[in-house]
Amino acid sequence: MDDSISLCDVKFRKQKVVCFPVDVEAATSPEEQLLMHRSLDALIGVHGAQLTQGVLLPPHSKILELLPWIPPYLVGNWVQWTNRPTPLGVIYHETNLNHFGYKLDRNSVPLCFNVTDSDADALRECFMSKNGHLKKFQWATRSFTVEPDVIRSFISLFVLDNKSICEDMQTNAQAHGFVLYNAFCRSDRVNSQFQVQHYFTE
């Protein structure tokens, strides 16, 4: 996270973009949590309960849900759905918020790099305990590695672009590996009426 925030500060300072961590547990009251989120134009985070607070963001805000990589033998592939909203994304469905997803790959999991990916048995043994339970893999309790370029692209393409043209948003999302679950957008530059669109991928 520190690398992404540093990159944001350097890359987007001239555009008056400020990136900072949002820690709802540090808030002293529900009112402070509300004010914290109402002051945001965008919220980025790994799939999880803290992103539910995104419903507090102002209309037209952008939410990026980073979709954790999980091996195929673990339950929970719904966190990487792109052909429909993730279970978290259901709360943003049909709203005036823009909900994006980005699939993280194996390199986002800073665990078991001493095991080659081609050795599936050894990798599984590294991730799991002897009785078959998750050892250190749970995303609620571990770190993620996210390429700063993912954050840079999201800010450049979607946060700084306020035109909100549906087709442009879909094209940019598709070209850069994002899924656009819920778009609150305009059909063209002439039409000022906003509508909700969904651009799922397979």
Sequence and secondary structure as in RCSB ss.txt:
>XXXX:A:sequence
MDDSISLCDVKFRKQKVVCFPVDVEAATSPEEQLLMHRSLDALIGVHGAQLTQGVLLPPHSKILELLPWIPPYLV
GNWVQWTNRPTPLGVIYHETNLNHFGYKLDRNSVPLCFNVTDSDADALRECFMSKNGHLKKFQWATRSFTVEPDV
IRSFISLFVLDNKSICEDMQTNAQAHGFVLYNAFCRSDRVNSQFQVQHYFTE
>XXXX:A:secstr
 HHHHHHHHHHHGGGT       GGG SSHHHHHHHHHT SEEEEESSGGGGGGGGS TT EEEEEE    TTSS
 GGGG  SS  TTGGGGTTSSSEEEEEE  GGG  S TTS TT HHHHHHHHB TTSSBSS  TTSS     HHH
HHHHIIIIIS    BHHHHHHHHHHTTEEEEEEEEESSSS   EEEEEE   
